[in-house]
Amino acid sequence: MLQLASILHTQSFKIIIIHPESYFPNHSDHPHFTFKPIVDGFSEIGKHIPEKPDPSFFITYLNEHCADSFTDCLAGLLAELDAPPCVQVEF
């Protein structure tokens, strides 16, 4: 996905990476991207892990516990788009 983002960036797309707070890409490897962490709930996962978790357990857990954080983050990004552009006035 980061390779695709890099290709899109070369075509003048602005890239924003939304990632769980417990996993984050190395920002210095992609200084031209904007990174937005969201709450993933992994600090609370210990009490929910079954004795022998199915591999899909963690994906399901993320889907259930990141939805609100993702929605809030996306709403914030969309609100930024609706904000009037900054104008710099020089005298």
C-alpha positions, -999 to 999 in steps of 0.1 A, spaced: 0 0 0 29 24 7 43 17 -27 9 26 -43 8 57 -21 42 67 -33 32 62 -70 0 83 -64 21 110 -46 43 113 -78 11 121 -96 4 150 -72 -20 132 -49 -18 142 -12 -14 110 9 -28 106 44 -21 74 62 -46 65 89 -30 38 111 -37 21 145 -18 37 173 -1 4 182 13 0 146 28 29 128 50 31 97 83 48 99 75 84 92 110 92 82 108 67 54 78 86 40 83 123 49 59 135 22 29 116 37 7 127 65 2 101 93 -29 101 115 -30 76 144 -63 62 157 -72 44 189 -71 7 183 -80 -7 217 -50 -31 218 -41 -19 253 -73 -36 265 -70 -67 243 -54 -89 269 -86 -97 287 -104 -106 254 -78 -129 238 -91 -165 237 -67 -193 248 -61 -203 211 -71 -173 190 -81 -178 154 -59 -157 131 -89 -137 121 -95 -127 158 -71 -97 156 -86 -84 124 -121 -88 138 -110 -71 170 -96 -41 151 -127 -38 130 -149 -37 161 -127 -14 181 -113 10 155 -146 20 138 -154 49 160 -118 63 160 -116 59 122 -150 77 117 -139 105 140 -105 108 122 -122 108 88 -147 134 99 -119 156 111 -101 153 78 -132 161 59 -139 191 81 -104 204 72 -114 202 35 -144 224 42 -124 250 61 -116 281 41 -81 281 26 -54 301 45 -45 333 29 -12 349 35 -12 387 32 21 406 29 24 443 34 
